[in-house]
Amino acid sequence: MENLTQGLAAELGPRRIRVNAIAPGYTRSEGTEAEGLLGEENIKQYISGTPLGRLGEPADIAAVAVFLASDESSWITGETIRGGGGAR
C-alpha cells in the first residue's frame, strides 16, 4: 500500500493531485463488531499493545481523513498516516 501511494503521488503530483493513505490500528467499528473481533479478550490484548491504552474510534480515523482533505495538508502527498494509538 505504501509503494502504491508513493507511486501514484509521483505520477499524479504534476496534476496537483495528492495521494495519501490511512493505516488505522485497532479500531472499534461496525465491521469489527459484526465479525466478532472485539471480544473481551481481544480488546484486552489490543489495548495492552497500544501506548494510548484504548481502542480507536471511528471519529479518530475520520479526523485524519478530514485533515488530509483540508488545505492544512496541502504539502502532504505520498504518505501513509498511521492512526493506531502508537501500536506497531
Secondary structure as GFF3:
##gff-version 3
##sequence-region A 1 88
A	DSSP	alpha_helix	2	12	.	.	.	ID=ss1
A	DSSP	three_ten_helix	13	15	.	.	.	ID=ss2
A	DSSP	beta_strand	21	24	.	.	.	ID=ss3
A	DSSP	alpha_helix	30	34	.	.	.	ID=ss4
A	DSSP	alpha_helix	40	48	.	.	.	ID=ss5
A	DSSP	alpha_helix	58	69	.	.	.	ID=ss6
A	DSSP	three_ten_helix	71	73	.	.	.	ID=ss7
A	DSSP	beta_strand	80	83	.	.	.	ID=ss8
###
